[in-house]
């Protein structure tokens, strides 16, 4: 693949992504300063992920906020395709969704698409994807969502509720459009072809507008949903997209649940985290200490710095010191990795404790048909 090309689909991300180009390709809108001011007016603050462009693109967020100002409330929806254990990249839209839920005091639905991962992955059984769904749900609950305003939908479990809505969507979705969006072929199984209808269903589970925080790779599903919504008499879902979280190996894709060496899982031990970051985290530093002191490092490509920027260092002032010290050569790559290791392990210690508690709380969160 040429260096200036990249691929972003719901099932495959590859290459060094140019997000301005991706906005044009997908036809989304960039999050601008006026929109940030509108968010701040509604919430009283700006989340660090918004300030730093981790959430960089949207569809109809401005319209949704205008309607909110007029008293028209909305709900939230996000999800996860359970093909493996949860990793830290999965947490980005969930943490942001929790902030949105608290600021707008609204319901959130979390969809676990065990059917889709069964359709998409030849090596996974339906039983395996369902088991991963329940396991992934623990990580979602561990972030501190409240059960009275939070419901977890598992597709194969909650099909009674989902299917009537999905049927309405499916009837208004033609194959040629789906084929054009996803590149389906004659070899594509019909589960994959129908699946977008099920992913659309939670958008219409309440009779009011929805906002969906999600990784930008999932946008194509909702491009179809937004086209269909007016045809079934429902408001178009609004979306807010986050960037792809790189694997430890660096630029050229995203963190993947199936790549153990390039991924930090929420269940990793402190020793495993330390080993993975020290051994695999792509460095923006120079080959020798002498060169690094003289030339400095490149935080823009250094994975340890990027993980701090994206998730693990919410304090802008502290992040700037780390950035400037690394760029000047004052901070060495090993020292930067040590900062990240400490931050990740502190986060995971607390998260794993909450995850254990979540096992006894799961039933309170599961959606009942």
N, C-alpha and C positions, 0 to 999 in steps of 0.2 A: 504493500500500500504506500503511495507517495506520502511524504511527510505532511502535506497540506490537506490530506483527506482524512475523514473520520466517519464512523458508522455509529448511529444511535437509534436503536429500536428497542421495544419492550423486552427482547430476549438476547440482544447482543450489543455491546458497546465496545468500540475499538478505535484507537487512534487518539491523537492529541486534539481535544475538542475545542473548536473556536466557537464560543458561545454567541457572539454577535452573528456569525454565519448561521448557527443553529436556529436562532430567533427568526431569521429570514426564511430558512428552510421550512420550519414548522409553522410559520405565520403567527407567532405569538407576539407579545408586546414586552418591551424592556421595562423593568421597574425603574421609574424616574424619580428625581427629587420631589416634584409635586405630589406624586403618589405616596412617597414616604411621609410627606407632611400630612397627607390625608389619613394615613394609617396612624400616625402619631396623635392626630387630633381625636381619633376614635378610641385609642388605647391608652394615651397618656405617656407613651414612651416608644422607642424603636428597639426591637430585639437586635442583638448583636449580629445575628445571621442576616438580617436585612441590611444593616449598616455596611457589612462587609461584602455584600453581593452574593452570599451563599444562596439566598433566594433572589433570583436575578430576572425572572420572567413571569408573565401572568397572562391569563385570559379573563377579561371582564371584571377584574378586581375593583377597578375604579367605579364601575356601575354598581357593583354589590355594596360598596361603601356609601355611595350616594343614596341608595335605597335604605341602607341601615340608618343613615342620618334622618331619614323621613319616618323612621319607626318600624321598618320592615326587617325583622330579624332573619337570620340564616342559621343553618347547622353546618357541622363539619363532617368530613369523611376522608379517611385515608386507609392504607392497608399494606398487605405484605403477601408475596407469593411464597408459600412455605416449602422451599426445596432443600433446606438445610438449616443449620443452626444460625441464630441471629448474630450479626456482626455489627461493629460500631457504625458502619455506614448506614445501616437500616434505621438507626436511632435518630438521624438528623431530622427528617420530616415529622417524626413522632414527637420529639421534644418541642419542635416549633408548633405543632398542632396543639400540644398541651398549653403552651403560652396563649395561643389564639382562643382556646376554650376558656381559659381563665379570664382573659381580657373581655371577651364578648359574652361570657356566661351562657354557654350554649351546649347543646348535645353534640356528641361525636360518635360516629359509627366506624368501627375498625374491621375491615373485611379481610379474611384469610382465605385465599383462593386455592384451596387444596386441589380442586378439580383442574384448574388451569395448569398447575405445575405437573400434574399427572399427564395431561395432554401433551405438554411441551417437552417433558424429559423422558426419554425412552427407558432410562435405567431406574425410574422410580415407580413404585406401586402406589395405588390409591391409599392403601393402609399407611404407607410411609409418609405420604404428603399430609395425611390427616394427623398423624402423630406429630409431625413437625409443626402443624398448625397450632396444636395445643401447647407445644413447647414455646413457640414464638410468642404466643399470647402472654406468657409469663413475663417476658421482657417488656412488653407494652404496658402491662399492669404495674410493673416495678417502677415505672417512671412517675407514678403518683396520680394517675387518673382516678376520678371518683366514680364509683359504680352507679350512682343515681343519674348521672348525665353521660355515661359511657357504656356502649354496648358493642360486644365482639360478635361478628357474624362469621360463621364458618360455612362456606358454600354448600358442602354436601350435607351438613347438619340442618341448615336453614333454608333448604330449597323450597319448602312450602311457601315461605314468604317471598323469596326472590323470584320464583319462576313466573308468577302472573305478571310481574313488572317486566321481567326479561322478555316475556312473550310479546308484550306491547312494543318493546324496543326492536325485537327481532323482526317483527312484521313490517317495520318501516325502514329496515336496513337491507340494502341490496348487496348481492355478492360482488358485483363489479367494483363498488366503492370500497368494500372491505379488502378485496384483492389488491386494489391500487394502494391503499394505505399500508398494508402489511406485507405485500409481496407474496401472498399465498399462491401455491401451485396446485396442480392436479394431485400431487402426492400429500398435500396437507390434510391431516385428519379433520373430520367435520366438527369435532369438539373444539378445536382451535378456531374454526371459522365462526362457530356460534358464541364463543366465549365472551366477546366484547359485550354482548347483551347482558350477561350476568354481572360483569364488572360495572355496567351502567346502573344496575338495579338499585344499589344503595343511594344513588343520586336523587332518587324519587321516592325514597322510603318515608319522607315527611312531606307535607304539603306546603313547602316553603323553599326558598333558594338554598343552594349548598355551595360551600367553598372547600376545595380539595387541595391540601398541601401534598406534594408528591415529587419524586424524582422526575426530571424532564424526560427520561426515557419512556415513561408511561403515558406521555401526552397523546400519542396517536389513538389510544383507546377512546379518550374523551373528546378527541376531535370528532369522532363518529357520534358519540353520545350527544354532543352539542348540536350536531346537524339534525339529529332525530328529535331532540327535546320539543321543539315547537310543533312537530307533527303529531306528538301525543299530548299536546296541550300543557307542557311543563316548562318551567324556566330553564334556560341553559345553565349548566354548572359553571361556576367560576373556578379558576385554577391558579395556584401559585407554585412555581417550579424551583426546586433546588438543583444545584450543580451535581455532577457525578463525583462521588467520593473515590479518590484514586486508591489503588491497591498499594501495599507497602513497596512494591517494585517500582512505583512511580507513574509518570504520565503514560497514557496509551490504553486507557480502559477504565474500569471501575473495580472497586473491591467486590469480590465474588465469594459467596458462601462455599463454593466448591474448591477454591484455591487456598489450601490451609496455610501455606507459607506466606502468602500475600495478604492474609486476613487476620484481624484481631476479633475473636469471638467474645461475646459477653460472658461466656463461661470460662475463659482462659484464666489460668493461675498467674500470679505475679511473676513467677519464673518464666512461664511461657511468653508473657508479654515482653519481658526484658530481652529474652532470647530473640524473638521475632523482630523487634525494633532494632536491636543492635546488629543482627545478621542481615536483615532483608530491607530495612527502610532506605529508600533511595536518597542519596545525599546530594546536596547542592554545594558541597565543600570542595576544596582543592585536594590534589593527591597527597601532599605533604603538609605538615604543620607549618613549616616555613612559608610555603606558598600561600596557605590559607591566611596566615597572619598578614602577609603582604598584599594579597589580592582581595581577600574576603570571600564569603560564600554567596550563593544565589538562593534566597529564601523562596523565590517564586517557583522553583522546581523541587526544593527540598521537602520530602514527604513529612518529616517530623514537624517542620514549621507549618505546613499546610494543615496537618491534623490539629495543631494548636489553634490556627486561624479559623478553621471550620467548626470546631466543637469544643476543644478542651481548655481554651483560655479565653473566657468571655470578657476579661478586662482589657479594654483597648490600650490603655497606657502600658500595662505589663507586656502586651503583645508587641507594641512598638519598640520597647527596649530590646526585646529578644530579636526582632527584625533588624534593628539598626546595629546591634552588637554582632550579629551573625554576618551581616553584609560588610561590616568594617573589618572583620577578621578577629575581633576581640573574643567572640564566642566560637568555640570549635564545634565540629560536627558531633563528636562524642558527648560534649557538654549539652548540646541541643537535644540529642537523643535522650540523655539522662533526665532532662526537664520533662520531655514527653512521657517517658516511662513512669515517672513519679505521678504525673497528672492522670494518666490512663489507669494506673493501679489504684489510685485514690478513688477515682470514679467507680471502677469496677468493684472495689471492696463494698462500697455502699450499695451499688446496683445489685450485686449478688445476694446481699442480705435481704433486700426488698423482693428480689426474685423468688427467694425461698418462701417468704411470707405470702407471696402471690398464689402459691399452690393451694392454700386454704381459702383464697378469695375468689378463685376462678369462676365458680358457679354464679357469683353475684354479677359478673360482667357478661356472661354468655347470653346472647339474644335468644329469647324464647318465641317461637312461631305462634 
